[in-house]
Amino acid sequence: MTAPAQDFHTRVEKALRDPQLKIALERTTGNARRKRAAAVAAWPDFEAARAAACAIKDHAIEHMATYLEMFENNARASGAQVHWARDAGEASRIVIDLCKASGAKVVTRSKSMLGEEIGLPHALAEAGLRRVETDLAEHIIQLAGETPSHIIWPAAHRTREDVAKLFDQYHHEKPEGHDVVSMVASARKELRADFFTAEVGISGANFLVAETGAICTITNEGNAELTTTPPRVHIVTAGIEKIVASTEHALQLTRLLVRSATGADLTQYTTFHCGPKRAGDRDGPEEFHIVLVDHGRTRMLAEMPEMLRCLRCGACLNHCVVYRAIGGHAYGGAYPGPMGSVLTPVFDGLEQSRDLPAACTLNGQCKQVCPVDIPLPTLLRHWRARSFRAGHEPKAVSLAITIWAFFAARPRLYRMAQAAALPALRLFAKGGWISSLPLGSGWTATRDFPKPPRQSFLAAIRKGATR
């Protein structure tokens, strides 16, 4: 569920003053950046594969209606039941109704950001169903009573030391030690019984394959297979943008998704689920339900179709200087980071989430590392412009933008103002940094401002060009 938009600045200030958060984030995102860089460097055809992935997704988006109909027909032919949900509320209601119809009391759930988007954890709790998160990181944040802070590593904001305290407090069989192996073993023992007693297992889907009616899940822990196979009922929740034409296309996208997300060549488990258990099958669910969710996606077709390419790899989060400073919870929505700053205004409305597109430096790293080349900075600027035109910006911000636009449209005035501002700013510097600045406390309250150079960037460029 989305936190109140008016609390954004409070959440940011709290995050910036939390030294443990910075340690946890850098451990996770720093490791992810290094692994991704190594994976890309070892793949000479990466850019060609990236271009091919864009073409695959754009083709599926352009023909989405056709492929969704093909998927529905093939899924039904395999024995699956397909349900359509227009929004988050309808999607959650469908899932709850299916759980109640099965007589479920315990529901296991494999990690799914779509589930977070539609508020499924809250809906399950309201319905009186015991929800068991089976992904290790999701298990950690469920114990802590928190929401995910990263779309790949939901507990990215938690240090190993934090996790040890949680396991000591809540696990029936305490970990033998606080090393990773002991804590993982403790979590395995804690979750094992629920895998085999749950009546319903709920998963997401990385891809919906039109030509077969299959759904594809990609995980590293095997918890998805234990969530989807032993229970009598398997429910899949998936956004309609997950559609791809063929299994070949799904596998091509998987190569980019995994390298961008974790830096690995392949995940431990890439599984295609196609319908319920058939005669002669040794295991599998007796009922297989697929809930296809719109929730603003058809609106995105007209306004920002490029965002529908998103593979949910998390690379943009790992490389975002803002996310790495404030973490995921500060964003307030299901999706943090650059991709969340584009998606949340779609789901929650721009007026409620206008702060998110504004909380970006527009340095472009997110686009540079995106495996399907989504123009995230352009889409963020789109929301900023929309917010300004709609009058959602505070009066002070609107006035500042209007004044800046006046000078920016008049190069001579702009250069004169810049020439006056540079020496004035330098007066506040000590030791190469500015720690306090009139009208700049929003910056200097939590970090110093670098001492500006003696000449502007444009002046330095002109000087270099004349040499």
Secondary structure, 3 states (H helix, E strand, C coil): CCCCHHHHHHHHHHHHCCHHHHHHHHHHHHHHHHHHHHHHHCCCCHHHHHHHHHHHHHHHHHCHHHHHHHHHHHHHHCCCEEEEECCHHHHHHHHHHHHHHCCCCEEEECCCHHHHHCCHHHHHHHCCCEEEECCHHHHHHHHHCCCCCCCCCCCCCCCHHHHHHHHHHHCCCCCCCCCHHHHHHHHHHHHHHHHHHCCEEEECCCEEECCCCEEEEEECCCHHHHHHCCCCEEEEEEEHHHEECCHHHHHHHHHHHHHHHHCCCCCCEEEEECCCCCCCCCCCCCEEEEEEECCCHHHHHHHCHHHHHCCCCCHHHHHCCCHHHHCCHHHCCCCCHHHHHHHHHHHHCHHHHCHHHHCCCCCCHHHHHCCCCCCHHHHHHHHHHHHHHHCCCCHHHHHHHHHHHHHHCCHHHHHHHHHHHHHHHHCCCECCEECCCCCCHHHHCCCCEECCCCCCHHHHHHHHHCC
